[in-house]
Amino acid sequence: MEVQALSPEVIQDTIHQSAQSVPAELISSTFEQTSIDLISLRLNSRILSFSDEYFASASNLLTPTAPIRKPNTFTHAGAWYDGWETRRHNLNEFDWVVVRLGVSSGVVRGVEIDTAFFDGNHAVEVAVQGCFVEGGEGKGDGFVGGGEGNEGDKMDKEVLKEDFDGWKNILERVECGPNRRQAWIVGGNNNDNNKGKGKGEEEGKPITHVRLCMFPDGGIARFRLFGKAVPVFPESKEQEIELSAAVNGGVAVRASDQHFGMGGNLLLPGRGVDMGDGWETKRTREKGHVDWVVVRLGAKGRVKRVVVDTAHFRGNFPKAVWVEGILVEEGEPQAGDQGWVRVVGETSVGPDREHEFQVGEEGSGRVFSHLKLVIVPDGGVKRFRVFGTREV
């Protein structure tokens, strides 16, 4: 029997089939409990370059809030759009934007392209590519993406070179519809580009930069890149780090309620700008009610102290909080599982301030994989920071 050889084009078509489309109504639930947006502006991601942004700025792609519409509003260039829009009649094959991730590096699990309000001027097709660039020459500490100063600049300049050939396909070229949210699960991401170099790794490799390609031109409102942060931890396991930080791999995996704000916001850097980038639950009338969020730490570790920040929550902060921890080897624990240990006892909190708590006797010295923040009875919290040492 003759064995058929696959051409590079057939190989790429086969890879493309591994991307699974996600219905718009399931996008949030598919990714929010397992991933973070690796290019969120709130993680200090950065657009490095673009082919064109004549009608609307490429920076709009990374805006954390949903797109808005301003009908009958015009700029010097044309109609106002909350997104990225390029000129018509592109002479090149596609327009593009290059973004440095907001984390050191990350493994991509999903892609979202939102063309809200772009109808008739939307992107016809899109593709997403990634690359991994070592940060700085001669560094021996494993430093990778997200670098500052000279190291970060060297990484970015390398990616932007005209002869740079390190781009690998995360999402093969797919059709992009008008005025809609579209997403794909990309389990086998970071495949080789269209040069027939191979099928890539099944679980994907970390990347430091991403390139969004829009065929041939048009408009896109938002671009999200869901995945897992791959941090660079200090060599010494005795050094205290923020175990819960999103940039260190922390993820809010479960929450009792996220009516006004998502649990994942608790793990963002800084103290934010307003109540919109915190976690806030709806009001409750039920006696004895509490709300909670379960956080998977970026690394299992021994917790020394926690910070509960109610910044900007002045009339809607919780009455009190407590913190529990648990160690699980696989999967995500339920809030009501046996085995949760009290790390910080129930304590009253106030408005618009940071509250630092030392770990109590019951939780001292124990190794935890997850922590649960409980608020009484409801309300809003801006940040939840867990500090400790890694269990290596």
Disulfide bonds with the S-S distance in Angstrom:
none
